[in-house]
Amino acid sequence: MSKSDKHAESSAKKYGGKATDYIEIHELMDSSKSSWGDNRHRVIFHTTLGCYYIQKVFGIDFGEIEKLRKKYNLPEKFIDEVVQLVKHNRNQGVHIKNSDGKKIHVRDIAEQHILEDFRMKFIPTLSDFLSNMKLLPWMNNAMSSIQSNEFINDNKVKQINIKINKD
């Protein structure tokens, strides 16, 4: 696969619905291509950690929404409108509100964290990291032969220990 729309079509075929139901997820997963052109971009979201963050960004607790709907005797359409609000906030929301009622830009918080980790000197780019990473054959769509020891961990996630055979 290559483009996000193709991945979205594949998701629709597997899970049902329309490709547009899945495009946001695949767009975010491949967004790192915008700053790194080869397959090393996958270090961001094409990992078990990346799957976790994708879940945190896109996951919705429909049970909690349903509890609120029933608690306040709201119409069934309420859930659809809340989901649309969540999607809107994912795309447009940039602030949090702290306990003092003050709006704080989320990027300012993230940048502060990174600056503290780098002794207040700089914020590295994706290029700073990836330009120092060697592109190995398994990163390039597993184009070389791979021996793997596969197992399932406690979280039911397939883990693969990779040993690359130089061809």
C-alpha positions, 0 to 999 in steps of 0.5 A: 500500500502507499497512500492514505486513501488506499489504506482507508479503502482497505479498512472499509473493505475489512470493517464495513462503512465507507473509506471516508470513515477511516481516512483521518486515521490513515492520514495521521499515520502517514503524516510523517511523510510530510517531513521525511520522504523515505520509509524511516518516517514510519518510526513515528506511527508505524510502531506499537507505540504509534498504534497506542497514540492513534487510539488515544487520538481517535478512540471515543468511549461511546458507553460514557456518551450513552450514559450522559444521553440517558442521564439528561434524557437526550435524543438518540441523535445526541451521540452523533452530534457529540461524535461530530464535535469530537471530530471537529475538536480533533481538527480545530481544537488547540487549547486546554483550559486549566483549573484556573479557567485559563486557556493554554495552547497545547503546542506551548505545553509540548514545546516546554516539555521538549525544551526542558528535556533538551536543557532549554536549548532547542526543539529537534526536528524529525529530520534531526532524528531520522537523518542519523538513523540508518535505513535498514532493509526491513524498514523498506517494506521488508524487501530482504529475507527476515527471520522472526520469532513471533509471540503474543504479549499480555496485551494480545499484540503480536511482537516480532523479534527481527533478525535480518539476513543480509542477501 
